[in-house]
Amino acid sequence: MSRAKIYGIPSQSAISLRATAEDLLLAQKVVADLDRPKPTYRLTYTITEMDGGKRVGSQRFALIVISGGRSEFKQGSRVPLVTGSTNDGATTQNSVTYVDVGLDIEAFADGSPDGVRVRSKVVQSSVAEEKSGLGAQDPMIRQTSLDGSSILMPGKPLVLGSLDMPGSTRHMDVEVVAELVK
């Protein structure tokens, strides 16, 4: 039975260990295995906008993700929504909440024996021309989402899917490529 004593020293990101020579060797191996840097990946998303089969434009977004980690990219605007009001007799005070609209890409990556396991969530949202009908100033928010997991071979692009643009003949093709960052 081992009588090893282990103490954590958070301020120094260290541990202190009092044990037999055999236990110290085992602990050193465990720490060395845990202390390896995790692989880092660059995930490049290419979003190609199409209109009736004709390419209209293309944008590329790159995110850096540490294996086992997550990254997020947001591009767009914040739309104010009046969520309530109070009236004290003399003045009216409105409560406002802001909603993000635009493009949101959330990515998770993890190394696997078969390649790079990637979970992607791509959300495209916009303010519609028509109103919600609830209040005179209340906008209607349109949203399209693509959420899925894939195994990628480094350097090989994969089309994740297509997003139809509501109220138009346009759609967006979403492609991703994973590269190991050294």
Buried (B, 14 or more C-beta within 10 A) or exposed (E): EEEEEEEEEEEEEEEEEEBEEEBEEBBEEEEEEEEEEEBBBBBBBBBBBBEEEEEEEEEEBEBEBBBEBEBEBEEBEEBEBEEEEEEEEEEEEEEEEEEBBBBBBBBBBBBEEEBBBBBBBBBBBBBEEEEEEEEEEEBEBBEBEBEEEBEBEEEEEBEBBEBEBEEEEBBBBBBBBBBEEE
